[in-house]
Amino acid sequence: MANSLFDILKDKNFDEPAESVAIKKYVHDNFKEQVAVTVRERDIIVECPSAALAGTLRMHQIQMKKAASTEKRLVLRIR
């Protein structure tokens, strides 16, 4: 018997990862900017709206890792 869409998705966790929330909060609190964050198995991708913000965040990578309590590699991208 075919599974319905509800049966397939009912056990899926749609909550945002804690690392993503922590990085977004860090950037917003310190720079008043919004970033998009993608958490993958080995790294975290932070998409910045400008090159200036990406360059500044590069100098704050250690603090962002501490805020997110992670050892994953941070990748900064410009949208």
C-alpha positions as semicolon CSV with decimal commas, in nm:
position;residue;x (nm);y (nm);z (nm)
1;M;0,000;0,000;0,000
2;A;0,131;0,347;-0,084
3;N;0,224;0,579;0,200
4;S;0,050;0,910;0,225
5;L;0,252;1,230;0,249
6;F;0,142;1,268;0,610
7;D;0,274;0,922;0,701
8;I;0,610;1,002;0,543
9;L;0,654;1,341;0,710
10;K;0,490;1,290;1,051
11;D;0,813;1,181;1,223
12;K;1,037;1,441;1,056
13;N;1,189;1,707;1,282
14;F;1,139;2,050;1,123
15;D;1,296;2,253;1,406
16;E;1,586;2,479;1,317
17;P;1,920;2,342;1,448
18;A;2,053;2,515;1,761
19;E;2,378;2,599;1,581
20;S;2,187;2,788;1,314
21;V;1,986;2,986;1,568
22;A;2,300;3,075;1,766
23;I;2,491;3,200;1,461
24;K;2,197;3,406;1,336
25;K;2,156;3,559;1,682
26;Y;2,530;3,637;1,708
27;V;2,532;3,816;1,372
28;H;2,213;4,007;1,444
29;D;2,320;4,113;1,794
30;N;2,666;4,229;1,684
31;F;2,613;4,356;1,328
32;K;2,236;4,415;1,290
33;E;2,233;4,204;0,973
34;Q;2,047;3,889;0,873
35;V;2,227;3,587;0,732
36;A;2,110;3,253;0,598
37;V;2,261;2,949;0,772
38;T;2,275;2,592;0,644
39;V;2,394;2,322;0,882
40;R;2,545;2,016;0,719
41;E;2,720;1,708;0,857
42;R;3,074;1,852;0,864
43;D;3,029;2,223;0,813
44;I;2,803;2,523;0,855
45;I;2,745;2,756;0,560
46;V;2,675;3,120;0,643
47;E;2,541;3,321;0,348
48;C;2,603;3,695;0,385
49;P;2,427;3,975;0,195
50;S;2,753;4,164;0,133
51;A;3,125;4,105;0,091
52;A;3,196;4,356;0,366
53;L;2,995;4,153;0,617
54;A;3,158;3,828;0,502
55;G;3,503;3,981;0,551
56;T;3,413;4,104;0,897
57;L;3,261;3,769;0,996
58;R;3,578;3,593;0,887
59;M;3,754;3,770;1,174
60;H;3,477;3,659;1,412
61;Q;3,471;3,290;1,319
62;I;3,613;3,173;1,652
63;Q;3,352;3,370;1,848
64;M;3,072;3,237;1,625
65;K;3,190;2,879;1,680
66;K;3,190;2,937;2,055
67;A;2,843;3,094;2,042
68;A;2,714;2,793;1,848
69;S;2,907;2,543;2,065
70;T;3,039;2,362;1,759
71;E;3,364;2,242;1,608
72;K;3,224;2,225;1,255
73;R;3,400;2,424;0,984
74;L;3,237;2,761;0,907
75;V;3,204;2,851;0,539
76;L;3,120;3,212;0,453
77;R;2,947;3,283;0,123
78;I;2,824;3,602;-0,040
79;R;2,469;3,589;-0,178
